Amino acid sequence: LPYCVEEELPHYLEVLKRFFNEELHEPLRIYLADEEGVEYLGLKDDPEYFVKEEEDLKDYLYDGESMRTLAGKKLTQKRNQINKFHRAYEGRWEYRSLTCSNHDELMEFSENWFAARIEEEEDVESLICERNGIREILNDCCRIPYRAGGLFIDGKLEAFSIGTENFLESMAVISIEKANAEYQGIYQMINQQFLLHEFPSVTLVNREDDMGLPGLRQAKSSYQPVGFARKYMVVQKMFDGEASGRTDSYEREIRERETHAEILRTPEEKLETKDLYIRTFSEDPAAYVEHYYAERCRDNLIVIARDQSEILSMLHLNPYTLSVCGKTVQTYMIAAVATDLEHRHEGLMREVFKAALKELRMQKVPFVYLLPVDERIYEWLGFQTICDVTVHRPEPSELSAYDIYEVETGQLRRCREIEAQMPQEENDLPEHPVIMAKIIDREAFDQMAGERFEDDEARLSWLAGKKCCFTEPV
């Protein structure tokens, strides 16, 4: 992401996008975008961009004091390894801080370490890239402000580590750690000694990513990380002026995702989603499902993601008329959110929501709402809880006591009358059902509320401060 103060990120992202589009004739691509910047810019919720976490490249973060002391039951094995090292090499080992004067020793050890690994490593290309990176660091040691330390056994270098300090965050960043594994406990030893001598007071330790390697992932996880510095790939979608010959490794996935999300508007199209509805909401009686698709889906929109002909994910935008402080407002309730069991955690629902939110913005809907099974599922999209569900529907004469309530249109009345005649099933609402809302069109919302707000949090607080009557959604 652009290197600037947070408040200027939107401006410089736009500058960067124009450069890619107008000068390079390419869609904007950003790799290793930091999570804070992605969240600040709202890119996950922006239909113009495809955003995907680069899970194998997230950095592992650890508590500095915990890494230096290795205190606690969970790190017992680490302490045991260090104790074994002390017993085996007592009087024979020492730690030394290393400088440019140790260049030849470091280079020799590094070259020998890689020569031994290349013979047994399957991913030789990655190993060569890592070796070349270490060579560059060591050759430019006078220009790169890194710190280095090594373990010497019988006077010979057998392990070394290289890192830098992020003073703003009181964080040590450990970039390189190599050791002769023939000495039991040596990796645990160099890890601890390097921090004790070179970074004795940092609050956090960043040991970088695991590159998706299972062994490295297990090793990094065993030190009990307190968090991760997550990174994202961000690619602009819907750009028509690109040069030919795009070879981006994610391009096929991006193109597929662009065509996956679509909106079904006709009764015939909507019926295609019935199988997914039945599989997901198997507790709903067959009679109700038939009624829902005949009546509740009459005027709604269904946003889907499909793989060729099979619908894999969907949500329903069910229209409602609300009375908001005496004003009539047209909006939607999001319902029937579902993804095929075998295709969950593939990002399909994110694409469905992006398409739905884009449609709602085009309609200038002030806000949209839903009843969540779990509030955490929707918080990442900007939904916030505004009120409890009114489980027992008030009489029409009692609605004047509320600031916000559903207006019973002819179609809604018809649906409720039919549903009232159906056998009553056991209530499957959450134990404490709530309504969550998300601001869609800020100008429309401010006109509805009759005042101007600084941000969406203030708008949602305004909603939460009103007496609301959202009756049990069907």
Residue, then its C-alpha position, 0 to 999 in steps of 0.5 A: l500500500p502507499y507509504c503515507v499517513e493513514e489519513e492520506l491512504p484513500h488519496y494515494l490509492e487513487v493516484l496509484k490506481r490511475f497510474f496503473n490504469e492510465e500509464l501501464h494500462e493494467p488493473l491495480r495490483i497490490y501484494l502483501a498489503d497490510e491488514e490495517g491499511v486494507e481495513y482502513l480503506g474498506l477494501k474487503d467491502d469494496p466491489e471494485y477490488f478482489v481481496k484475498e488473504e495470503e495465508d501462507l505469508k502472515d507473520y507470526l507475532y510473539d510476546g517479547e518477554s515470553m520469548r526471552t524467558l520461555a516461562g510457562k507450561k506451554l513452553t516447557q519443551k523449549r526450556n528442556q531443549i535449552n537445558k539439554f544444550h547447556r548440559a551437553y556443551e557446558g564450558r564449550w559454547e559462547y554467544r557473540s554479537l556479530t558485525c561486518s568483520n564477521h562477514d567471512e565466517l557468516m558467509e562460509f557457514s551459510e554456504n555450507w548450510f545451503a549446500a547440505r540442504i539443496e541435496e535433500e530439498e524438493d523446492v530447490e528454487s525457493l532455497i536458492c532465492e533464500r540463499n541469494g537473499i542472505r548473500e545480499i544482506l551480508n555483502d551490504c552489511c555496512r548499509i543495512p542496519y541489522r543486528a546479528g548474533g551467533l553461537f560458537i561451539d569450541g570456537k566455531l560458528e554453529a548457528f547465527s541469527i539476523g534481525t532488525e528493530n522496529f522502534l515505533e512498535s517496540m518490535a524485533v523482526i527476525s529475518i534469518e535463523k540458521a543452525n547446525a541441527e546436529y547439536q540438540g537444542i541449538y535452534q532453541m538456544i540461538n532463538q533465546q540468546f539472540l533476543l536476550h543480547e540484541f533485543p533485551s527490551v522489545t515488547l513484540v517479536n516478529r518471526e515472519d511467515d512460514m511460506g506454507l511449509p508444514g514443518l516451519r508452520q509447526a515450529k513457529s506455532s510451537y512458540q505460542p504466537v500472540g497474534f499475526a500480521r496478516k497480508y492481503m493480495v488486492v487486485q482491481k476488478m472491472f477494468d476494461g482498458e488493460a493491455s493484452g497478455r496479462t499473466d497474473s497468477y491470480e487472474r483466472e481466479i479473479r475472472e471466475r469470481e467476477t462472473h460468479a456473483e449475479i442477481l436473480r430477478t425472475p421467478e424462474e431464475k429464483l427457483e434455481t436456488k430452491d435446492l440449496y435452500i432445502r439443503t441448508f434449511s432442512e428444518d423448514p417444512a416443505a409447505y413453508v418452502e413452497h409458500y416462501y418461493a411463491e410469495r416471499c420471493r415474489d418481489n425479492l432479489i436473490v444474489i448467488a454465486r455459481d460454479q458453471s450451472e451449480i449454485l453454491s452460495m446465495l442470500h435473499l434481499n427481501p423488500y420491506t417498507l419501514s416507518v422511520c420517525g414518521k418517514t416511509v423508507q424502502t429497504y431490504m432485509i437480508a435473509a436465507v444466507a447460505t453456502d453449500l457445505e462442501h464449498r464453504h471458506e472459499g470466499l463465495m459469500r464475500e463475493v455474494f455480499k459484495a454484489a448485493l451491496k453494490e446493488l443496494r448502493m445503486q438503489k440508494v438504500p439508506f441502510v439494510y438489516l438482518l437477523p444473525v445466527d451469530e453476530r460475529i459472522y457479519e461484523w467484518l462487513g460493517f454490520q452492527t447490532i441496533c436492537d433486539v428482535t420484537v418476538h411478539r408482533p404488536e397490534p397495529s394500534e400499538l405501533s405508534a409507540y415505536d420510532i422505527y417499525e415495519v409497515e404492513t403492506g398488502q403483500l406482507r399482510r397476505c404472507r403473514e395471514i398464510e403463515a399464521q395458518m401453517p402448523q407452528e414449528e419449534n422456534d429456531l431463533p438464537e437465544h437472544p435474537v437481535i437485529m444488525a444493520k449496515i449503512i449503505d447510502r450515506e446521503a439517503f440515510d442523512q436525509m431520512a434522519g434529518e441530520r448530518f453525521e460524521d461517520d457510519e458509527a454515528r449513523l448506527s448509533w442513531l438507529a440504536g438510540k431509537k425505539c425499534c420494532f422488528t418483528e420475528p422475521v420469517 
